[in-house]
Amino acid sequence: MPEKNEKEEKPGTGKKKGSFMKELLSGSLISDKIVLKNFWYILFCTFLAALYIGNRFHAERITRETSRLSREVRDLKAESLSTSAKLMSVSRQSEVYRMVREKGLGLEELKTPPYRLIVNK
């Protein structure tokens, strides 16, 4: 009975031992066996990578917009507070009296407190 050599090719493959190196160097191993066999998987992974990159850019844009809007809100709050403080200081009775006197409007301060008129129908 002939001994089985482990290096012999298996029946039905029709390839020699040295063909693997030839296929690897020529590129047919990569193009025919690996890429074409897994084409849909590679396409799916490429789609997921593009989706991931796009999502990353979208998230960064939203983060920048949020930061810009937060700075704008902070600045507007400070402006509102300073405007409110100016209005409170200008609307005091002594300030109003001083401004009327400076502009020479001829208005006088009341000596008696105001009173309400009640009309009976």
Secondary structure, DSSP 8 states (H G I E B T S, - for coil): -----TTS--TTT---TTHHHHHHHHTHIIIIIIITTTHHHHHHHHHHHHHHHHHHHHHHHHHHHHHHHHHHHHHHHHHHHHHHHHHHHHTSHHHHHHHHHHHT------SS---------
